[in-house]
Amino acid sequence: MSLPEGEVTLSAGAAEDEISTPAWLPPELIELFERVWRELPAFPDRRTAGNVWSRHVHPWSRRTLEALPLPTRQLNGRACFERRAFLEYGFRRIVDAPSVRGGRAA
């Protein structure tokens, strides 16, 4: 069954593969954001998201991702994130993390 030509329209967010980095992202993280963006599918499941994030940024297990306050979609029985929401949440945590000075107290 095919749809009539006039009824198929693309929404404003149809260019999902186009990378647009968040304005709040520091310049030193832009390249990393783009690299992770290119490797993730549009709707990664927890295992895929955890593997890609761990390979490029820092270790995050799929079990940790279960607790993230992100909207998910059930696709083929798997909880999948939207790529943009997942990356913005992860990089926001990096930007907001406090800088801690290590070493012995004098």
Order of alpha helices (4+ residues) and beta strands (2+ residues): alpha-alpha-alpha-beta-beta-alpha
